[in-house]
């Protein structure tokens, strides 16, 4: 089918140029005009989509060609943008930066080409004038299949500076679609893994998004940007559907959800400020597989949701909230009892730390015979993995691509039955499989392997 959503990709020459500022501001500014704006993020990042969701009122969705494969980028985009007036895709790193050693794979440029979307380049102009034309010319000509439709100049210092930049880009034949002055009051606080998530500062985040919208509204030509978005040609693809994805992978005969009259197994998903990392498609797949997803907050709730038959504890910042998590002893005991009775548990990164015996010396759930602590070393990168132990999440031999992103270590790094064997870029085993528990540092995107969601929902149904 044809997908005709107007769309823009917001890219930059490098990280730190202002992509999130511009993309979030544009989303909010267009949403304030009454448009239904579909927010997307290239790459695996969880934090920026939280700000996108705040700006648009719609789930922020990731488009990751490494984890999900290039063939799923357009269908996932079509799924997320259905019924919208405009889609804005924030890029990752520099425009042409992708998975290490894999050429253009997972780069913003590749996503733009797969979506046939025009690119707007956000340039940090704080330390240049006429040289900006050479920089932009290089990015525009590097790959002729990437259509650079214009530039937004960020961190411009003065009227005179703006004149020099505009003259240089006019000489190069590149439209200037916006000029943003330095605005420290709009800065969003960061820490060891990037921006502070929305869930931890919602009131301040709302004010920051409103300020970004005002800044973009004042400095950017929204009409010209919308006109550029409308030049994107139709995408010929079938929108991704969780039910169809399950049917395609497992066979239509096995893909029907259980009769709701029989009761759907409750899958409890950790949320709140300590566990903010999740992909919207995971919940959609679990629901399509027959589960009833209920969110709980380990910082506040002292018991698991009634009828919990499966437990998903995703990523986030438990190291920031370790004292509060530790102090919630009733919930820690409830999680330990559920896991000890063989209940299916899927824990990624932050979930792994929460299941450990201790985190920075403070008692956690004690499900795993392991201890976690903060580290000076950042572990970051894509991984290719194969399941090396049967679990509620994956059968032995299941292959998935994922990513690691943490500044903690857990000792030991793997149990007697590891979760994953990494095959690239290094060979090692990692994580823990214990009864119904699957715990690992690896973040995965279940749209790439819908059978993971079905297997987990079925394990929850058996538990119920």
N, C-alpha and C positions, 0 to 999 in steps of 0.2 A: 504494500500500500504506500501511498505518498504521504509524507509528513511535511507539513508546510508551516512550521513554527518559525517566525523570524528569530534570528539568533546571532549572538556575538561571542567571540572568544577573547577574553582579556588576558594578554600576555605581557612579558617584560624581557629585557635583555638578561636580567639576573634576579636572583632572590633579593628581597629588600628594596625593590624599586617602587612598591606601592600597589601591587596587584589587588591585595585584599581590600585596601582602602577604596580603590576605584570600583572594583567589582561590587562590593557590598553597598557602596554609596549609590551606584547606578541601579542596583536592584531595588533599594529603598526608594529612590527618587521616582522610578517608573511605577512602583507599587503605589506610591502616594497619589499618582495620577489616575488610579483606578484600574491599572492593568494587572492582569494575572501573570506574574513573573515566575518562571521556573528556574530555580537556582541549581547550579552544578559546579563541581570542583574536579579538575583533572588530577589524577593521582590518588594516593591512599589516605590523605590527610583527613582527620576527623574533626578538627577544631574549627577551621574556616566554615564548613557547612553549617555549624551551629549559628554563626553570625548571619549567614545567608538566610537561614530559616527565620531568624528574628526579623530580617529586613523584608521578607516576602510573605510570611505566614504559611509557607509550604515547606515540606521536608527538603533539606539540602541533600543532594545526591552526588555520589562519586562516579567518575568515569575513568576507570583504570585499565588500560590496554594490556598491562602486564598480568595483573591478577585475574582479570576476566577474559582476556583475549581481545584482539582488535575487532573480531566479528560481533562482539556484544556491545561495543561502545554505542553505535547508532540505535540498536533496539532498546538499550537501557535509557538512553536519552529520550527516545520517543515515548517510552513508558512514563518517565518523570514529567515530561513537558506536555502531556496530553491535555487539550483544552486550554492551553495558555496562550497569551497574546505575545509573549516574548520570552526567550530563554537567554540567560547570561551564564557563561562558563568561565570560571576563574582558572587560569593556568597554574602550572607547577614549575618552580625554579625558573630558569631561563627558557625562552621559547623553544630552543632546540635541544634542551637537556632531557635525557630520558634514563632508562635503566642502564646502569654502568656496563659498558662493553657490548651493548645490544643495539647500537645505532640509534635510530629514531624511536625505538619501542618505548611506549609509555610517556613520550614527550608531549608537551602542549601542541607542538606542530603536528604530530601524528593525529591527535584528537581533533584538531581543527580540520585536517584533511578528511578524516573519517566522517565528520559532520558536515563537510562542505560549507564551513562557516567562515565569514570574514574575521580577521584578527585586528584587534586594536592594541597597539603597543604602548605600554605605560613606561615612560622614560624618566628616570631620576635625573633631572637637569641641573641639580644644585651645583655641580662643579664643571660645567661646560657651557659653551655658547655655540659657535659655528660648527664645532666638531659633532654636534648632535646629528647633523645631516649625514655625515659619513657613517656614523653608527647606525642610523635608521636605514640608510641605503644598503648597508651590508646585510641587515636582517631581512630586508625586503627582497633582496636578490639571491640570498643563499639557497633557497628552495623555491623554484618557480611555481610549485603546486600549492604553496602557502600564500594565501591572498591577504596581504597587509593593507587594510582599508583606511588606516589613519593612525594618528598618534595622540596620546594624552600626556602632556608635560606635567610632571610632578615636582614639587619642591622648588618652584620658581621663586627667585628672590625679590624681584622688583619689576616695575613696568618696563624699565630699560632692558632688563634681562629678557623679559618676554618678547620684546620687539626683536632683539637679536636672534632669539631662537626661532621665531616665526619667519623671519627673513631667510634664515638658513634652510628651513624646511620647505618654504615656498620655492626656493631655488632648486631643491631636490625633487619637487613635484609631489610632496607628501602632505595631505591635509592634516591640519591641527584641529582635533575634535574637542579639545579641552585643555585648560591651563589651571593647575591647582597650586596655590601658594602654600608655603610652609604653615602648618597648623598643628602645633604640638598639643593643643587642647583636645584634639581628636585621637591622639595616640592611644592604642590599646595595650595594656600591660602584658608583658611576656614573662616566661620563666623557662625552666630547663628543657621543655619539649615544645616551646612555641607560645602562641597566645594563650592567655588564661581563658578557659572555656566559658561560654555564656552561662551555663548552669551555676557557676560559682560567683557571678557578678551581674545577675540579670538586670537589676535596676540601672547600674552604671552602663551595662552593655546597651540597653535600650536608648540611653542618652547618647552614647557614642554613635550608634547607628543613625539616630536622628541628626546628629551633627555631621556625619558623613554624607547623608542625603542632602543636607543644606549646602555643604561644600561642593558637592558634585553638581547640584542644581545651579549654583552660582557660577561655577567655572567651566561647565561642559555644555556643548551644544546637543541637547537631548533630541531635538528634531533630526539633526544630522546623524546621530548615532542610531536612532530608530530607522531612518531611511537606509542606512548601511545594513542594519540587521535584516531588513526586508529584501535585500539583494541575494540572500542565501537561497539557492535553488532547492526544489523539493528533494527530500531524502526518500529513496525507495527502500523501505525496510518494514518488517513487521514488528510493532512494538512488543517489547518483552512483557511477558505475563507470568506471574509465579505459578499459576495453575498449569499453564501450557508448558512451562519449563519443567515442572515435575512430571507431566505426562510424557514429554519428549524423552526425558532421560530414563524414566522408570517403566514406561509403557502405559498406554492409556488405561488398560484394564486394571492396573494397580494404583492408578493415580487419583482415584476418587476419594474425596475426604470422607471421614466417618460420618454416619448419620448424626446430625446434631441432637436428635432425640436420645441417642445413646450417651450423650454427654461428651464434650471435648476435653481432653486432658489439659490441665492448667500447666503452662510453662511460665515460670516466674523469671522475669528478666531484671537484673539489677540496674538501677538508674540513680538519679540524684547527683549531687556534686562530685562524688568520688568515682562514679562509673558513667562517664559521658560518651565513651567511644562506641559507636554502633553504626551499622549501615541499615538504612530503612528496609532494604530488600530482605534482610534476615527475618524480621517480624512478618513481612508479607509472605515469605516462603513457609514459615512455621504455621501461619494461619491457613494457608492453602493446603498444607499437609495435614490439617485437622486439629491443630492445637488451639487453645485459647490463651493468648499471651496477656499476662498481667505484670505490670511494672511495680517494683518495690524499691525502697531506698534504704540501703544498709546503714546509713547514718542515723536514720530516724525510726525505722520499723523494727520492732523487737521480735517479730515472728514472720515466717514466710507466709505468703498469701494462702488463704484457705484452699485446700485441695491440691497444693503444689505437687505435681508429678514429674516435673523436669525443671532444671535450674540452669540459667544462662547468666554468667558473670563476665561481662566484656571488659574492655579496656578503660583506662581513666587514670586517676591520680590518687591511688590509695596511700602513697607515700606522704602526700600532703595532709591527708586526713587520718593517718595511722592512730593517733591518740583517740579520736572519736570512734573509729571503727573498733578499736580494741575495747573501748569502754562499753560498747553495746554487746555485753556478754550474752544476753538471752538469744540474740540473733546468731552470734558465732556458734553457740551450742546447737541451735536449730539447724544451721547449715551442716555442722559436723555430724549431727544425728541423721540427717537426710542422706548425706554421702555415705555414712557408715552402714546404713541399711540398704545400700546398693542403688540409691536413686541416681538417675542420669544427670550429670553435671558437665556443662561445657564452659571452660574457663580460659579466657585469653588475656595474657599479659597482666593487667591489674587483677583479674580474677585469679590468676596463678598466685600472685602475691597474697591475696586475701585468704586463699586456701592453705597457705604455708603455716608452719608452726609459729614463726615470729616474723615481724617486719620491723627492721631497725630496733630490734630488741623488745618490741611490744607484742603481746600475744595476739595471734590471729585465730583462724578457725581450727588449725591443727589437723586438717584432713591429710596433708602431705607431711612426710617426715623430712622437712627441709626448712631452711631459714633464709630470709630475703633481707637485703639491705641496699641503701643508696650507694651509688658508685660514681667516681669521677668520669668514667668512660661512657660515652654515648654509643649505643649499639643501634645502627640504623641501616636499613637496606632491604631490597627484595630478596626473597628466598624461593627456591624450588624444593618441595618437600614430598615425601611419601610416608603414609602411615605405616608404622612398623609394629603396631599392636592393635588388635581388635578393640574397639571401644563403642560407646553409645553414639559417637559422632562419626566415626569412619571405620570402614573395614580395612584390614591389613592390605596394603598395596594401593590404597586410594591415593591418587596424586593430586596435589593442589599447589598453586602458587600463592604466596603471601608476603608479608613484610614484618620486620622487627623494628621497634621504635621504643627504646627504653633506656633509662639511665640507672637501672638497678641490676643486681645479680642475685641469683638464688643458688644455694649450695645444699646438696648437689644440684647440678644442672639438669640431670635426668634421673628417673627412677629405674628400678629393675625392669620395668616394662615402659620404655620411652613412648612418647606420643608420636614424634616425627623423626625421620631421618632426612637431614638436609643433603641435597645432591648438588646444589649450586647456590652461591659461589664457593662454598666450602663443604666438606663432608664431615658431618657429626650428627649424633643423636641428641634429642632435646625433649624436655617435657615429661609428663607423667600420665600413665594410665593405671588406674586403681579401681577395681570393681566397676562402678558406673561412671567414674570420674575421668574426664579428658582435660588435662591442664597443660598449658603451653604458653610460651611468649609469642608464638606466631599469630598474627592477625590474618584472617582469611575473609574472602568475599564469597558468600554461599551462592550467589548467582552463577558463579563459575562451575559449581558442583551442587546442584539442587538436591541430589540424593543425600547430602549431609543433613539438610533440614528434615527430609522425610525420615531418615534413619533415627534422628533424635526424637522427632514427634512420635514415632512408633515405639521407641523405648519408653517415652513418657506414658503412652497409652497402656503399655504392658504394666508399668508401675502403678497406674491408677487402678 
